[in-house]
Structures are given as structure tokens and as C-alpha cells.
Amino acid sequence: MVQIKEFRIVMPMSLEEYQIAQMYMVMKMQQQSSTGPEGVEVLENRPFETDVYGRGQFTSKIYHLQSKAPAWLRTFAPADALIMQEEAWNAYPRCKTVIKCPYFTKFSLTIETVHKADNGHSENVHDLSKEQLAARQVEVLDIASTSKDYWSYAVGTSNIEFSKFKSKKTDRGPLLEGWQDRCNPVMTAYKLVTVEAPYWGFGCRVEQALLAGERALFLESNRNCFGWIDDWFGMTMQKLRQLELQSDSTLNARIGNGKTTSTETTQDFDRRIHPSKRSPISSEPQDLTIVDTLTIS
């Protein structure tokens, strides 16, 4: 049975700020989750250009997540069942991510994200049909929430109390009840998750576990986007790319694979593809649509 759920995450920042915040958050969370044989292995990180997505950044990664599997899944799945292969084309404001796992051949999970400069009240940003709208469930996630569950601890939880938090650089916060309707700037990530695991006997349980895992990941990653605002606020895209490449090398060293990561810069790519152009790609974000597709086949 295909399940459709839309998560809405309101953020106290602008669309332009969110691009920087998200990149910084991904880099730092990867560092925190990579210890010993488990974590993130970065195979490629380079600019790309296509007719469909335009220009952006391509990454190829392997996620070693064996210990994150719930106990009931480990009873019948081997250790490599949670080794995921990811290829992502991030052409901000659009993105596509494909993840594969050799063990599950029929499973598919699609995440379509639309970011808008509003406070979460847009009703059909994904242009769903009447049938899809009837099947869709909507849940608003509050980054100031302190509730925890199994997946919260599996993903990792921060200890920031946003009811007391105040940014030194931007003077934003604390996030008190009803903050979504009062803050300025404001934006919302609308994440539409479509999941299907057509396996008799345990498919529905897998689907529910994946929805719960995605919910926890969305909540924690966006909590970190705001919680780390004084770290990333004011950073340029060029500085972030430099830190990202350094982080990739560190991650691979921790995993101990000895592989080399492609580190071509956007400027090098620009000169190679468009030698007559002198300016690198603009990093100015707009009201955006991001499509992340997670497919295991």
C-alpha cells in the first residue's frame, strides 16, 4: 500500500539564509554521525550541469547505517541491509536524490520538497490530484518541540531548548508558543513523502518505520539549522564549499576506505564547460522546489 504524508516545517529565517543553513547542517551532522566503521563515505562532490536541472552540485555517497536498524528488522535482514548508495543532484532551488540498497529490490521512498516564504499555510504546493489529496496526511512539525521517540534517538537529538534560545548574531528567539505566526523572516519546507514497500508480512511495518524515521530526521536536521545559526550566519557559498571539501576528506579518513573524493571546484567547472564566461554560477536562491527521490531497487 502506497502511503503519502506531507510534513511542514516552519523556519525563522529567509529562503536565502536557509540555503546556507541547510548546507552547513548537512556537513556538520555527517561529521557527528561518522564514527569508526559507520557513517557517511563521500565518493564524489563536484559541480554539474544538465538541461533538466541546470547547474548545481553532484554528490555520490555511501551511508553505513547498520546500527540504526530497529531490532525487529535485524532479526531477518543481514548487516548490509542498511548500507545505502546515494546519488544527489542539488541544483538549488531544485534537487534530486536517488538512494539504492542491494538488499531490498522493490522498496521505494520519494521525498518532494517545496520551500516557500510563508508560515506553513499553503494547502497544495505540490499540485496534487484530487485522489492524491484524499490520500495525503499532513503533519506540522514544530522545531521547538521537545518530544522524543525511538527514531529521535536513532537519528540523534540536540539539547537546545528553543523556548530559552536566543541567537547572538541575529537576535532571533526564543521560540515560544505560536512563534510561527509572529516571526519575521519566515519560510516553510513542505516535504511530501511517498513510500511503498510491497513485501508480504512486513511491508506495512517497514513503511511506518520509514515515515517515522524521516519525520525524526526532518525535525532534528531543521532544529540544527536554527540552533547553529550563529555558526553559519554570514558565511559565503565559496567558504561553505571549501569547508565541505575538507569535511569530505575527513569523513573518508574516519571510515578508513582510502578512496579519493573528486573535488573539482565550481570555478574550475565553469572554465571547463564555458571557457568564454568569467563569472561563476550565481548562488542567489529563489522561492524553490526541491525533489529528493529515495529509491531502492
C-alpha positions as CSV (number, residue, x, y, z in Angstrom):
1,M,0.0,0.0,0.0
2,V,1.4,3.4,-1.0
3,Q,1.4,5.9,1.8
4,I,1.6,9.7,1.2
5,K,2.4,12.1,4.0
6,E,3.3,15.8,3.9
7,F,5.5,17.2,6.6
8,R,5.6,21.0,7.0
9,I,8.5,22.6,8.9
10,V,8.3,26.3,9.6
11,M,11.7,28.0,10.0
12,P,12.6,31.5,11.4
13,M,14.8,32.5,8.5
14,S,14.6,33.6,4.9
15,L,14.9,31.4,1.8
16,E,18.3,32.8,1.1
17,E,19.5,32.0,4.6
18,Y,18.1,28.5,4.5
19,Q,20.3,27.5,1.6
20,I,23.4,28.3,3.7
21,A,21.9,26.8,6.9
22,Q,21.0,23.5,5.2
23,M,24.4,23.1,3.6
24,Y,26.2,23.8,6.9
25,M,23.8,21.4,8.8
26,V,24.3,18.5,6.4
27,M,28.1,18.9,6.7
28,K,28.1,19.1,10.5
29,M,25.6,16.2,11.0
30,Q,27.6,14.0,8.7
31,Q,30.7,14.7,10.8
32,Q,28.8,13.9,14.1
33,S,27.3,10.6,12.8
34,S,30.5,9.2,11.3
35,T,32.5,7.2,13.8
36,G,34.6,4.1,13.2
37,P,33.1,1.8,10.5
38,E,29.7,3.6,10.4
39,G,28.8,6.9,8.9
40,V,29.0,8.7,5.6
41,E,31.5,7.9,2.9
42,V,31.8,10.6,0.1
43,L,32.8,9.3,-3.3
44,E,32.2,12.4,-5.4
45,N,31.4,16.0,-4.8
46,R,31.6,18.2,-7.9
47,P,29.6,20.7,-10.0
48,F,27.3,19.5,-12.8
49,E,25.1,21.0,-15.5
50,T,22.2,19.4,-17.3
51,D,19.3,20.6,-19.5
52,V,16.7,19.4,-17.0
53,Y,18.2,20.7,-13.7
54,G,20.5,23.4,-14.8
55,R,23.7,23.9,-12.8
56,G,24.4,22.6,-9.3
57,Q,26.4,20.2,-7.2
58,F,26.5,16.4,-7.7
59,T,27.4,14.1,-4.8
60,S,27.8,10.4,-4.6
61,K,27.8,8.9,-1.1
62,I,27.5,5.6,0.8
63,Y,25.7,5.5,4.1
64,H,26.8,2.8,6.6
65,L,23.9,2.6,9.0
66,Q,23.8,-0.9,10.3
67,S,23.3,0.0,14.0
68,K,20.4,2.3,13.1
69,A,18.1,-0.6,12.2
70,P,15.4,-1.4,14.7
71,A,15.8,-4.8,16.4
72,W,12.9,-6.4,14.6
73,L,14.5,-5.7,11.2
74,R,17.9,-7.1,12.3
75,T,16.2,-10.4,13.1
76,F,15.8,-11.3,9.4
77,A,18.0,-8.8,7.4
78,P,21.8,-9.1,7.1
79,A,24.2,-6.4,8.3
80,D,24.5,-4.9,4.8
81,A,20.7,-4.3,4.6
82,L,21.3,-0.7,5.8
83,I,24.2,0.2,3.5
84,M,22.7,2.8,1.2
85,Q,24.1,4.2,-2.0
86,E,23.1,7.8,-2.7
87,E,23.5,10.0,-5.8
88,A,22.2,13.6,-5.5
89,W,21.9,16.4,-8.0
90,N,21.4,19.6,-6.0
91,A,20.6,22.4,-8.3
92,Y,19.3,24.8,-5.7
93,P,16.5,25.7,-5.8
94,R,15.8,22.2,-7.2
95,C,17.3,18.9,-6.2
96,K,17.0,15.1,-6.9
97,T,18.4,12.4,-4.7
98,V,18.4,8.7,-5.5
99,I,19.3,6.1,-2.9
100,K,19.6,2.4,-3.6
101,C,20.1,-0.7,-1.3
102,P,21.1,-4.0,-2.9
103,Y,19.0,-6.0,-0.3
104,F,15.5,-4.5,-0.8
105,T,14.7,-4.6,-4.6
106,K,11.1,-3.4,-4.5
107,F,11.1,-0.7,-1.9
108,S,10.7,3.0,-2.9
109,L,10.6,6.2,-1.0
110,T,10.2,9.6,-2.7
111,I,10.6,12.9,-1.0
112,E,9.4,16.0,-2.8
113,T,10.1,19.3,-1.1
114,V,8.8,22.8,-1.8
115,H,10.3,25.7,0.2
116,K,8.1,28.8,0.3
117,A,8.4,32.2,2.1
118,D,5.3,31.6,4.2
119,N,4.4,30.2,7.6
120,G,3.1,26.8,6.6
121,H,-0.5,27.6,5.4
122,S,-0.2,26.8,1.7
123,E,-2.5,23.9,1.0
124,N,-1.3,22.3,-2.2
125,V,2.2,23.4,-3.1
126,H,2.9,20.1,-4.7
127,D,0.0,20.4,-7.2
128,L,-1.5,17.0,-6.1
129,S,-4.5,15.5,-7.8
130,K,-7.9,15.0,-6.0
131,E,-7.0,11.4,-5.5
132,Q,-3.6,12.2,-4.0
133,L,-5.0,15.0,-1.8
134,A,-7.6,12.5,-0.4
135,A,-4.8,10.0,0.4
136,R,-2.4,12.6,1.8
137,Q,-1.9,13.1,5.5
138,V,-0.5,16.4,6.8
139,E,1.6,16.9,9.9
140,V,3.1,20.2,11.0
141,L,6.5,19.8,12.8
142,D,7.5,22.3,15.4
143,I,11.3,22.6,15.7
144,A,10.7,23.9,19.3
145,S,9.0,20.7,20.3
146,T,10.8,18.6,23.0
147,S,9.0,15.3,22.4
148,K,11.2,12.2,21.7
149,D,10.7,8.7,20.3
150,Y,12.9,5.8,19.2
151,W,13.8,7.4,15.9
152,S,14.7,10.7,17.6
153,Y,17.4,8.9,19.5
154,A,18.5,6.8,16.4
155,V,18.9,10.0,14.3
156,G,20.5,11.9,17.2
157,T,19.0,14.7,19.3
158,S,20.2,18.1,20.2
159,N,19.8,19.6,23.7
160,I,18.9,23.1,22.7
161,E,15.8,24.5,24.5
162,F,14.3,26.8,21.9
163,S,12.0,28.3,24.5
164,K,15.1,29.8,26.0
165,F,17.4,30.0,23.0
166,K,18.4,33.4,21.5
167,S,20.8,34.0,18.6
168,K,23.6,36.4,19.4
169,K,24.2,37.4,15.8
170,T,20.6,37.8,14.7
171,D,18.7,38.4,18.0
172,R,16.2,35.7,16.9
173,G,14.4,33.6,19.5
174,P,13.2,32.4,21.9
175,L,10.6,30.3,20.1
176,L,7.5,30.5,22.3
177,E,4.1,29.0,21.7
178,G,2.7,30.4,18.4
179,W,6.1,31.7,17.2
180,Q,5.3,30.6,13.6
181,D,2.7,33.3,13.3
182,R,4.9,36.1,14.7
183,C,8.4,35.6,13.4
184,N,10.0,37.6,10.6
185,P,11.7,36.4,8.4
186,V,9.9,33.1,8.0
187,M,9.8,30.2,5.5
188,T,8.4,26.7,5.3
189,A,9.8,23.4,4.0
190,Y,6.9,21.3,2.6
191,K,8.1,17.7,2.4
192,L,5.9,15.2,0.6
193,V,6.9,11.7,1.4
194,T,5.5,8.8,-0.7
195,V,6.6,5.4,0.5
196,E,5.9,1.9,-0.8
197,A,7.3,-1.5,0.5
198,P,5.4,-4.2,-1.3
199,Y,6.6,-7.1,0.9
200,W,4.1,-9.5,2.3
201,G,4.1,-9.8,6.1
202,F,6.3,-6.9,7.0
203,G,5.9,-4.3,4.2
204,C,3.4,-2.1,6.2
205,R,5.7,-2.1,9.2
206,V,8.7,-1.1,7.1
207,E,6.6,1.8,5.6
208,Q,5.6,3.0,9.0
209,A,9.2,2.8,10.3
210,L,10.5,4.8,7.3
211,L,7.9,7.5,7.8
212,A,8.8,7.8,11.5
213,G,12.5,7.8,10.6
214,E,12.0,10.6,8.0
215,R,9.9,12.6,10.5
216,A,12.7,12.4,13.1
217,L,15.3,13.3,10.6
218,F,13.4,16.3,9.2
219,L,12.8,17.6,12.8
220,E,16.3,17.1,14.0
221,S,18.0,18.5,10.9
222,N,15.9,21.6,10.9
223,R,16.3,22.1,14.7
224,N,20.1,22.1,14.0
225,C,19.7,24.6,11.1
226,F,18.3,27.1,13.5
227,G,20.3,26.0,16.6
228,W,23.6,26.5,14.7
229,I,22.6,29.9,13.3
230,D,25.5,31.8,15.0
231,D,27.9,29.4,13.3
232,W,26.7,29.7,9.7
233,F,25.2,33.2,9.6
234,G,27.2,35.5,7.4
235,M,29.1,32.6,5.6
236,T,29.5,32.8,1.8
237,M,28.8,30.0,-0.6
238,Q,32.5,29.9,-1.5
239,K,33.5,29.4,2.1
240,L,31.0,26.7,2.6
241,R,32.2,24.8,-0.4
242,Q,35.8,24.9,0.9
243,L,34.6,23.6,4.3
244,E,32.5,20.9,2.5
245,L,35.5,19.5,0.6
246,Q,37.6,19.4,3.8
247,S,34.8,17.7,5.6
248,D,34.5,15.0,2.8
249,S,38.2,14.1,3.2
250,T,37.8,13.9,7.0
251,L,34.7,11.6,6.6
252,N,36.5,9.2,4.3
253,A,39.5,9.1,6.6
254,R,37.3,8.1,9.5
255,I,35.6,5.4,7.5
256,G,39.1,4.2,6.5
257,N,38.4,3.4,2.9
258,G,41.4,5.2,1.4
259,K,39.3,6.4,-1.5
260,T,39.9,9.7,-3.2
261,T,37.0,12.2,-3.5
262,S,36.5,14.2,-6.6
263,T,36.9,17.9,-5.6
264,E,36.6,19.9,-8.7
265,T,35.5,23.5,-7.8
266,T,32.6,25.4,-9.4
267,Q,35.1,27.9,-10.9
268,D,37.1,25.0,-12.5
269,F,33.9,23.5,-13.8
270,D,32.8,26.9,-15.2
271,R,36.0,27.4,-17.1
272,R,36.0,23.9,-18.5
273,I,32.3,23.9,-19.7
274,H,32.0,27.6,-20.5
275,P,35.6,28.9,-21.2
276,S,34.3,32.2,-22.5
277,K,32.5,33.1,-19.3
278,R,34.2,34.8,-16.4
279,S,31.6,34.8,-13.7
280,P,30.8,31.7,-11.6
281,I,27.3,30.5,-11.1
282,S,25.1,32.8,-9.0
283,S,24.2,31.4,-5.7
284,E,21.2,33.6,-5.2
285,P,18.3,31.3,-4.2
286,Q,14.6,31.9,-5.2
287,D,11.3,30.5,-4.0
288,L,12.2,26.9,-4.6
289,T,11.1,23.4,-5.4
290,I,13.4,20.6,-4.3
291,V,12.7,17.0,-5.3
292,D,14.5,14.2,-3.4
293,T,13.8,10.7,-4.7
294,L,14.8,7.8,-2.5
295,T,14.5,4.6,-4.5
296,I,15.8,1.2,-3.5
297,S,15.8,-1.1,-6.5
